Amino acid sequence: MQKTKSEIIKLQNTNKIIFEISDLRNFILSLGLKIGKPENNPTELTLGLQKDALFGYVIYFGYGQKAIDIWNDCSYRIPPLTKKDAKELINQPTASHILLKGYKDLIKPNDEILYSAINILSNLSSEQTSIEHLSLEEIYTDDNNLYVNKATLYLVE
């Protein structure tokens, strides 16, 4: 994770506090994630790491930003997370059962890839105290990768 730490230091040294996907390209790639959207018909997901005043870091997950905004359909866990915790995080949102069973053209996300991404955020939570909020709002999986299409990073001054 040394490369990731150096990416955060570079971002902090730019005197910016909020970073969008264009600023985060190298950071996202250093996490082992891809930029963009796969060509198959992927299901949109949202994953993030947020610092809470009471609990410290919290990892959240949902099936797309609209499901989270409209139905508040999101699950939360306090890191560090085990694979069992990650599985519960992914399977808890109601939209996962409705969307994936009700719409035949949606492709089920690759759980193993999601577990890996959740593990990355779990590790970040213990290594980085300067992250206030890391939001991966449009993410997609295919057989081998997790793609990030929209991301925002807020750092603490």
N, C-alpha and C positions, 0 to 999 in steps of 0.2 A: 504494500500500500504506500510505499515511499513516494512513488510517482504521483499519487493522489494528493498527498500532503503538499508536495511542491506545487501542484496546480492550485490548491487553495491559497497558498502563500502568494503566488503570482496574482491571483484574483484580488486578494486583499491589498496588495501593493498598488493596485490601480486606483485606489481611493473611491471605488464604487461600492455600494452596499447591495444593490439589486442587480442581478445578472439574468439575462434572458438566454435562450438557446444559442444564439449567435456568439455570445461571450463564453458559453460553457462547452463549446465543441471539444476542446482538448481535455477538459475535466471529465466529460461523459465518456470519451474514448479511453481515458486512463482508468476508468472503472470497469472497462471491458464490455461496454455497451455500444450499440450501433446508433447512428443518427438516421432518421427517416422513417419510412413505413414499408413493410414488406408488401409484395405484389399480391399475395393471396388475400382473401377477404378476412382480415384479422378482426378480432374483437378489441375495442378500445378499452384500455385499463388506466388506472391512476394509482400511483405509488408515491409515497413521500415519507420524509423524516422531519419532524417538527419538535422544537423545544417547548415543553410545557412548564409553567411556573411551579406546578405542584409535583408532577411526576418525572421531570427531566425530559429526556428524549422519548418520543412516541413515534412508532412507525404506523402508517395508515395505508389502507388499500381499498379500492373500489372499482366497479366496472364502469369506467368512464366518468368524466367530470360532471356530466348532466345528471347521472344517477345520484351522485353525491350531492350536488347542489339542490336538485328538486326533491328527492326522497330522503336525503341525509343517509343514504345507503352506503355506509362505510364501516370498516372494521379497524380496530386499533389494538396494538400490542406495545408493551414496554420492552425495549431491548435490554440485554442480549436475547436473541430468539433462537430457539432450537428449530429443527426441521418440522417437528410436530406443531410448534407455535406458528410457523409460516403456513403450514397446511390449514390450520384453523383460521388464520387471517384471510386466506384466499377463499375459503369455503363459507365464511360467515355472511357476506353481503347477500341480501335477498335477490338482487338483480342477477347474480350468478345462476340461480335456479330458474328464474323466469326467462331471462334472455337466452341462455344456452339451450333450454328445452323448448322454448316457444318459437324460436326463429331457426329454421333449418339451415339457412345460409351462413350463420355465424360459426366460425371455427373456435373450438374450445382452446383457450390459452394453454401453452406448454407449462405445466406445473413445475417441472424441474428447473426450467429457465427462470421462472418467477421465484422459486426458492433460492436460487443463486443470487438474484437481484436483491431479495430481502436480506440475505446474508451480507451482501455488500453494504447495505444501509445500516444493518446492525453493527457491523465493524466500524463504519464511519462514526456512529454515535459514541463509540468508546474512544476513538482516536482524535476527533475534532470537536473542540468546544466552541469554535467560532461560527459554526453553522446554526443559524436561527431557524431556517426552514428550507428544505430542499424538496421541491415539488416536481415530479415527473408526471405531467398531466395527460399526455397522450403517449402511452407506451403500447407496444404490440409485441407479440411473440410469434416466431415461426418454429421450425423444427430445431434450430440450433442457437438462435440469438434473441436478445431482447432489444427492440428498437425504441428510441426516444424521439418523438416528433415535436414535443413542446416541454420546456423545462424552465424553472425559475429557482434561483438560489438567493437567499437572504443571509447575509453575514452580520454578525454582531460587531460593532465598532470596538 
